[in-house]
Amino acid sequence: MTNILYLAFKVSRVRFWLYLGGTYLIGYIIGMSAGSYNLFQLLDPWFLVHLFYFMIPANIFLYGVNDISDKDTDMFNPKKDEKEYRAAEKDRRNLYLLVRLSFIYGVVLILFQLSDLVAVTFFTSWMLLSFFYSVKPLRFKAVPILDFSSNFLYVIPALLSYYQLTGVVPPILPVFAAFMWTSAMQLFSAIPDIDADRMANIKTTAVIAGKKISLILCLAFWFLFAFILIVLYPWNYPWNLLMIVYPGIPLYLLIRPEADISRTYWYFPYYTGFFGLVLFFSIGLPIVLL
């Protein structure tokens, strides 16, 4: 039992838990701020079972499928020895079990909301993108443009929670801004993997474009993200100004090409977690105080 729990911890990439669980929570908090809701809404069992799913089982499903499918590239990738889990034959049985259980959890949640077509569409889209991001024949991660576009899967939990609470689909402009954020994030994370992907004959956008062009694209995507949510769709001022940091990172790496991009990348979860915490309290505190 201890071994499988430790494997679940490793496979789920604890430093990335907030990328799915945090976005589900933030979408819910934004929904609460848009209507007449109070803090007790966070104790809703329906919300809690979804929050737990996107915090841990969803990460096991997403990254477990990735670990099973990526043996061709992982063998060349040093970060699998240093920062992430490398799928081992001795773990094969337990890894497949964890992925199946996570899949079943998601399917059960879908079945309980079958009467709501929009919610089912959001949830099913998340599961399909998470699966086919890594699995052939589609394997979006190995198809230029589709690799970073399919990373929209990280936005979907926020759309789902916002809709579940309010019954309304979020406005298109901030959703597009979020799409720009996840596109840049995927492309940025693929840059340190260029050599490993090239050796495995995987043609990602980063492999095709190269490091410099990829960083320019990240700068453009993150600039659009910040510009939309600061200027075009001003939201949560002055905390939205923290978004300026994102385009600043690829800009710094373009100005200082000798800087270690791999080291910079591993700081991202900490800043994003801090940014999410700021959003949570800046939006949530007024709800508590009302």
N, C-alpha and C positions, 0 to 999 in steps of 0.2 A: 504493500500500500504506500509506503514511504517513497519507494522508487518511482511509482507512477505519478505521485503528487509532485515530486521533484522534477520529473520529466515535463509535467504540465506547466510548471513554473518556468522552465527553460524554454520550452517551445513557444509559450505565449508572449515572450519578449517583454518582461515586466516593465522595462523602460518605455514601451510603446502602448501600455494599457490605456493611457489617457487619449490616445489618438482616436479610439473608437468609443470607449466608455465616457471620456471627457466630452466628446462632441455630442453624444446622446444627452448628457446632462446639460450642456450649454444650450442646446436646442430647446430643451424643456424649460430652462430658466428664462430664455428669451420669450417663449410662449407664455409663461406666467406673467412676465412684465407687460405683455400685450393685452392682458385681460384682467378681470377681477378675481385674482387668485391670491391665496395666502401660503405661508410656509408649510402648512399641513399637507399641501398638495404633494410635497416631496415624500410623504409617508404612504402614498397610494400604492397598494401592492402591485398593481399593473405596471406602474412606473418602475418599481424596485426590481421586479423579475426581469424587465428589459435592461435596466441599468446593469444588473449583475451579468446578464448575457453579453452585453457589449463590452463590459470591463474584462471578462476572463474567457468564457467559452468561445465568443466570437473571435478573439485573438488566437485561441488554440486552433480554431477552424481555419482561419486565414493563413497563419504562419505554419501550421501543421501541414496543410496541403502544399504550401510553398516548399517546405523542407523535403517532403516526399518527392516532389516533382523536380527539384533543382539539383539533383546529384551531379548532373553533367557540368554545372558551373561551380557548385560548392567545392569541388575537389581542387579548384584553382584559387579559391577565395580565402585569403588569410583571416578575414574578419570572422569567419566561422570558427576559428580556433581561439580568437581573442575576445570577441564581443557577443557572438550569437551561437546558437546551437547548431551542430553539424549532425545530421541524421546518421545514426549508427545501426548496423544490422541487429545488434542485441536489443535495441529499443523498438524494432519494427512492429512487433505485435502490440505493444502498449501505445505506440504512436498512432497506429491505425484505430485502436480502440478510442483514444481521446478525440480524434477527429470525428469518428462516427457519433460519439456521445454529444459532441458540440453541434454536429449537424442535426441530430434528433431534437436537441433543445430548441434550435431555431425553427424547425418544422412544427414542433408543438406550439410555439408562439404564433406562428402563421395560422395554424388551424383554429386557434382561439379567436382570430379576427377575420375569418373568411368572409364575413358579411360586409367588410369594409374593403372595397376594391383598391382604393388609394393606398391604404396602409399595407395591404398584401403586395401591391406593386412595388412599393418602396423596399419592403423587407426581402421579397424575392429577388429584386434587382441587386440588393446587397449580396445575397448569397451567391448568385450567379457570377457577379463580377469578382467576388472573392475566390471562387473556384476556378474560373476560366482565366484569371490573371496568371495563374501558374500552370494550368493543365492543358495539354495538347488535346485536340488539334488547334484550338484558338490561341492559347498561351499569349495573352495580350502583352505580357512583360517582354516578349521577344519580338514584338512588332512595332516598328517606329511610329510615333504619334499615338497609337493605341495604348502604348505602355503608360505614358503619363496621363492620357485622357481617362483610362479606366480607373485611375486612382481616385476618381470621383467617389468611389466606394467609401472613402473616409468622410465624405460629407453626408451621405445618406442617413446615418443614425441621427444626426441633428434634424434633418428634414422629417424623419419619421416621428421623433419625439414631439417636435413642434406641432405636427399635424395631429398626432394622437391626443394632444391636450386641447388644441384650439379648433380642430376640424377644418383648418384652412392650410393650403399649401403656401409656403413662404414666398415672398416677392422674388421675381426672376433676377433682379440686379444683384442683390447680396448673394444669391445662390451662384451666380456667375463669378462673383468675386471669390467665393469659397472654392469654386472649380479652378480658378487661377492659382489659388494657394496650394491645393493638392497636386496640381500639375507640376508646379515648380518644385514641390517637395519630392515627388517621385524622381524627377529629372536630376535634382541635386543629389539624391541618394544613389543614383545610378552612376554618377561620375567616378567615385572611388572604385567602382566595379568594372570600369572600362577594360582593363587588362585581363581580368578573369573572364569576362564575357567574350572578349575577342579570342582568347585561347580556346573557349568552348564553342566558337563560331556562332555566338548569339549576337544578333544585330539589333541592339536597342537604339533608341534615339541618341543616347550619349555616345555610343560606339560610332554611329554614322556621322554625327555632328562633330565629335571631338570635344575635348575639355573646354576650350575657350568659347566656342559657339554655344555649348550647353549652358555655360555660366551666363552668357548674354541672354539666352532664352529665360533662364531662371530670374534674372534681373528684370526682364520685361514682364514676366508673369506676376512676380511679386510686386512690381511697381503698379501694375493694373489693379491688383488686389487692394493695395493700400490706397491708391487714388480713388477707387470706387467707394470704399467705406470711410474715407476721410473727407472727400470733396463731393462726389456725385450723389452718394447716399449716406450723408454724415450720420454716424451712429455711435452712441455711447461716448460722446466727447466728455473729457479730454483723453480718456483711456484708449480710444482708437488710435491715438498718435503713436502708441507702442508698435503699431504695424509697420512703421517706417524702418524698424530694425531689419525686417525680412529682406527688402531689396538692398539694404546696406551690406548684407553678408556677401552675396555674389559680387557686388561692386568692390568690396574690399579685396576679394580673392582675385579679381581682374586687375586691380591696381598692384596687388602684391602676389604675383604668380608663384613665388617661392613658398608661400604659406601652405601648410599641410591641410588640404581640404578634408581628408579623412578625419583628422582630429576635430576640425570645425563641425563636421556633420554630427559627431557624437555628443556635441553640446546642445544640439537642436531640441531633443526631448525635454531638456531642463528649461530652456527658454519658453518653449511652447506650453509646458506645464505651468510655468509662472504666469504666462500670458492668459491661459485658461483660468487660473486662480483669480487673477485680477478681474476678468470678465465676470466670473461667478459672483464675486463679492460686490462689484460695482453695480451689477444688475440686480443681484439678490437682496442686498441690504435694504434698498428702498422698499422692497416688497415686505420685508420683515418689519420695517419701521412704520409702515402705513397702518 
